[in-house]
Amino acid sequence: MEIRLDGRSALITGGSKGLGLAMAERFAASGADVAILARSPETLAEAKSRIEKGAKARVAAVSGDVSKAADVRRAYDEAMAAFGKIDILVNNAGQAQHGPSDELTDRIWQDDLDLKLFAQIRLARLVFPQMKERRWGRIINVLNIGAKAPAANSAPTSVSRAAQMAFSKVLAGEGAPYGILVNSLHVGVIVSDQIVRRHRREAQNVSLEELIRKSGEGVPLGRMGRAEEFANIACFLVSDAASYVTGCAINVDGGRSPVV
């Protein structure tokens, strides 16, 4: 089945690397206008050039920090100036933060909530009115499997992600009468820039290839996932082919999550 997004415009946060970049490339190749949002102008420029190689429509790069309300508003305005509308929003920004709960300061908690939950809240508040007016919209919130099955020492990320999952369900109910579909995709272990950062930080005594192999051993499919596999699911969900799917929390994890 060929998935087409011709005539649609997407805004993807955390769009310069990893899963965000893979989704941007897939959406752009399927015909959508794509705006990527990230903090580093240099990384954004590299990502934009890469996306444009396979793009069938326009590509824009917007620099900003989604943990800051003013940056969220400015990024939204820049994307609107570039494309005139936003049909698809992918909330993908965020990085893993975890530790014993009694060692987490208020600052750590607030920073994590601002980066993940409040970015989703603010962007949804901005895009919902125009989606309602056109009676069409798609929102995907990229979370992790810890949102459903949090482990010890997984806060604050698992808590922020669980709140995002709950808010996704709220938005799905509110958007359904207007043709706005909202779903969350839950990541297990995927080969992306985060595994590269983890290798630099924690596992310099083994090769990156060995770390990837070991990280996939606990997955029922026997390997880590690929960013392109994740992007394929996202592309389906934001298309007309998924017109009866909303309010779902879908694991993209090779069977690793203990819950469905």
C-alpha positions as CSV (number, residue, x, y, z in Angstrom):
1,M,0.0,0.0,0.0
2,E,1.4,3.4,-1.0
3,I,0.9,6.1,1.6
4,R,0.6,9.6,0.2
5,L,0.5,12.9,2.2
6,D,0.2,15.3,-0.8
7,G,-1.2,18.7,0.2
8,R,-0.6,18.1,3.9
9,S,1.7,20.2,6.1
10,A,3.6,18.7,9.1
11,L,5.4,20.1,12.1
12,I,7.8,17.7,13.8
13,T,9.5,18.6,17.1
14,G,12.9,17.0,17.7
15,G,13.1,16.7,14.0
16,S,16.8,17.1,13.3
17,K,17.9,13.7,14.5
18,G,16.9,10.1,15.2
19,L,13.2,9.3,15.0
20,G,12.2,12.9,14.2
21,L,14.5,13.0,11.2
22,A,13.3,9.6,10.0
23,M,9.7,10.7,10.2
24,A,10.5,14.0,8.5
25,E,12.2,12.1,5.6
26,R,9.3,9.7,5.3
27,F,6.6,12.4,5.4
28,A,8.5,14.6,2.9
29,A,9.0,11.7,0.5
30,S,5.3,11.0,0.7
31,G,4.5,14.5,-0.5
32,A,4.0,16.5,2.7
33,D,5.4,19.9,3.4
34,V,7.5,19.3,6.5
35,A,8.8,21.8,9.1
36,I,11.4,20.4,11.6
37,L,11.9,22.0,15.0
38,A,15.0,21.6,17.1
39,R,17.4,23.7,19.2
40,S,20.7,23.6,17.1
41,P,20.7,25.7,13.9
42,E,23.7,23.8,12.6
43,T,22.1,20.4,13.1
44,L,18.8,21.7,11.6
45,A,20.6,22.9,8.5
46,E,22.2,19.5,8.0
47,A,18.9,17.7,8.6
48,K,17.0,20.0,6.2
49,S,19.6,19.4,3.4
50,R,19.2,15.6,4.0
51,I,15.4,15.7,3.9
52,E,15.3,17.9,0.8
53,K,17.1,15.2,-1.2
54,G,14.0,13.0,-1.2
55,A,11.3,15.6,-0.6
56,K,8.4,16.0,-2.9
57,A,7.3,19.3,-1.4
58,R,8.7,22.1,0.8
59,V,11.0,21.7,3.8
60,A,11.5,24.3,6.5
61,A,13.8,24.3,9.5
62,V,12.8,26.2,12.7
63,S,15.2,26.7,15.6
64,G,13.7,26.7,19.1
65,D,13.5,25.1,22.5
66,V,10.0,23.5,23.1
67,S,10.5,23.6,26.8
68,K,10.0,27.4,26.6
69,A,6.5,28.8,25.9
70,A,7.8,31.8,23.9
71,D,9.9,29.5,21.6
72,V,6.9,27.2,21.1
73,R,4.8,30.2,19.9
74,R,7.5,31.5,17.7
75,A,8.1,28.1,16.1
76,Y,4.4,27.7,15.4
77,D,4.3,31.2,13.8
78,E,7.3,30.4,11.6
79,A,5.8,27.1,10.5
80,M,2.6,28.8,9.7
81,A,4.4,31.6,7.8
82,A,6.2,28.9,5.7
83,F,3.1,26.7,4.9
84,G,0.0,28.6,5.8
85,K,-1.4,25.7,7.8
86,I,-0.4,22.7,10.0
87,D,-2.3,19.5,9.4
88,I,0.0,17.2,11.2
89,L,1.8,17.7,14.5
90,V,4.3,15.2,15.8
91,N,5.5,15.8,19.4
92,N,8.8,14.0,19.4
93,A,11.2,16.2,21.4
94,G,12.6,14.8,24.6
95,Q,15.4,12.7,26.1
96,A,15.5,10.0,28.7
97,Q,15.9,11.3,32.3
98,H,15.8,8.9,35.2
99,G,17.0,8.2,38.7
100,P,15.8,7.4,42.2
101,S,12.8,9.5,43.1
102,D,14.2,10.7,46.4
103,E,17.2,12.2,44.5
104,L,15.2,14.1,41.9
105,T,15.0,17.8,42.6
106,D,12.0,20.1,41.8
107,R,14.2,21.6,39.0
108,I,14.7,18.1,37.4
109,W,11.0,17.4,37.6
110,Q,10.0,20.8,36.2
111,D,12.5,20.7,33.4
112,D,11.2,17.3,32.3
113,L,7.6,18.3,32.4
114,D,8.3,21.4,30.5
115,L,10.2,19.6,27.7
116,K,7.7,16.8,27.3
117,L,4.2,17.4,28.7
118,F,4.0,21.2,28.5
119,A,5.4,21.3,25.0
120,Q,2.6,18.9,23.9
121,I,0.0,20.9,25.7
122,R,1.1,24.2,24.2
123,L,1.5,23.0,20.7
124,A,-1.9,21.2,20.7
125,R,-3.5,24.4,22.0
126,L,-2.1,26.2,19.0
127,V,-2.9,23.7,16.2
128,F,-6.3,22.6,17.4
129,P,-8.3,25.6,16.3
130,Q,-7.1,25.4,12.6
131,M,-7.6,21.7,12.5
132,K,-11.1,22.1,13.8
133,E,-11.8,24.7,11.2
134,R,-10.7,22.4,8.4
135,R,-12.2,19.3,10.1
136,W,-9.0,17.4,9.6
137,G,-5.9,16.9,11.7
138,R,-3.4,14.4,12.9
139,I,-1.4,14.5,16.1
140,I,1.2,11.8,17.1
141,N,2.9,11.9,20.5
142,V,6.1,9.9,20.6
143,L,6.4,8.3,24.0
144,N,8.1,5.2,25.4
145,I,6.9,1.9,26.8
146,G,7.6,3.1,30.3
147,A,4.5,5.3,30.1
148,K,2.5,2.1,30.4
149,A,4.8,0.0,32.5
150,P,7.0,2.3,34.6
151,A,10.0,0.6,36.3
152,A,11.8,1.6,39.5
153,N,14.1,4.5,39.0
154,S,12.4,5.5,35.7
155,A,11.1,8.9,36.9
156,P,10.8,11.6,35.8
157,T,10.5,10.4,32.2
158,S,8.1,7.6,32.8
159,V,5.8,10.0,34.7
160,S,5.9,12.7,32.1
161,R,5.3,10.2,29.4
162,A,2.3,8.7,31.2
163,A,0.8,12.1,31.6
164,Q,1.3,12.7,27.8
165,M,-0.4,9.4,27.1
166,A,-3.4,10.5,29.2
167,F,-3.5,13.9,27.5
168,S,-3.4,12.1,24.1
169,K,-6.6,10.3,25.0
170,V,-8.2,13.5,26.2
171,L,-7.3,15.2,22.9
172,A,-8.6,12.2,20.9
173,G,-12.0,12.5,22.5
174,E,-12.1,16.3,21.9
175,G,-10.8,16.1,18.4
176,A,-13.0,13.2,17.1
177,P,-16.1,15.3,16.2
178,Y,-13.8,17.4,14.0
179,G,-11.9,14.7,12.2
180,I,-8.8,15.3,14.4
181,L,-7.1,11.9,15.2
182,V,-4.7,11.7,18.1
183,N,-2.5,8.7,18.9
184,S,0.7,7.9,20.8
185,L,3.5,5.7,19.6
186,H,5.6,4.0,22.3
187,V,9.2,3.3,21.6
188,G,11.2,0.4,23.0
189,V,14.8,0.2,21.9
190,I,15.5,1.8,18.5
191,V,18.8,2.5,16.8
192,S,19.0,6.3,16.8
193,D,21.2,9.2,18.0
194,Q,20.2,8.3,21.6
195,I,22.0,5.0,21.4
196,V,25.1,6.8,20.0
197,R,25.0,9.3,22.9
198,R,24.6,6.4,25.4
199,H,27.6,4.7,23.9
200,R,29.7,7.8,24.4
201,R,28.4,8.3,27.9
202,E,28.3,4.7,29.3
203,A,29.8,2.1,27.1
204,Q,33.1,3.2,25.7
205,N,34.7,-0.1,26.5
206,V,32.6,-1.9,23.8
207,S,32.0,-1.0,20.2
208,L,28.7,0.7,19.1
209,E,27.8,-2.4,17.1
210,E,28.2,-4.6,20.2
211,L,26.1,-2.2,22.3
212,I,23.4,-2.3,19.7
213,R,23.5,-6.1,19.6
214,K,23.4,-6.4,23.4
215,S,20.6,-3.9,23.7
216,G,18.5,-6.0,21.3
217,E,18.9,-9.2,23.2
218,G,16.0,-8.7,25.5
219,V,13.6,-7.9,22.7
220,P,11.4,-10.8,21.5
221,L,12.3,-10.1,17.9
222,G,15.9,-10.4,18.9
223,R,17.1,-6.9,17.8
224,M,16.8,-3.2,18.2
225,G,14.3,-1.5,15.9
226,R,15.3,0.9,13.1
227,A,14.2,4.5,12.9
228,E,12.7,3.9,9.4
229,E,10.5,1.1,10.8
230,F,9.1,3.6,13.3
231,A,8.7,6.3,10.7
232,N,6.6,3.9,8.5
233,I,4.1,3.4,11.3
234,A,3.9,7.2,11.9
235,C,3.4,7.9,8.2
236,F,0.5,5.5,8.1
237,L,-1.2,7.0,11.2
238,V,-1.0,10.6,9.8
239,S,-2.5,9.5,6.4
240,D,-6.0,9.0,5.2
241,A,-5.4,5.3,5.3
242,A,-5.7,5.4,9.2
243,S,-8.9,7.4,9.2
244,Y,-10.5,5.2,11.8
245,V,-7.7,5.0,14.3
246,T,-7.7,7.5,17.2
247,G,-7.1,7.4,20.9
248,C,-4.6,4.5,20.7
249,A,-1.3,4.0,22.4
250,I,0.6,1.8,20.0
251,N,3.8,0.0,21.0
252,V,6.6,0.0,18.4
253,D,9.0,-2.1,20.4
254,G,9.4,-5.6,18.8
255,G,7.3,-7.1,21.6
256,R,9.4,-5.8,24.5
257,S,6.7,-4.1,26.5
258,P,5.1,-6.4,29.2
259,V,1.7,-4.7,28.5
260,V,-0.2,-4.2,25.2
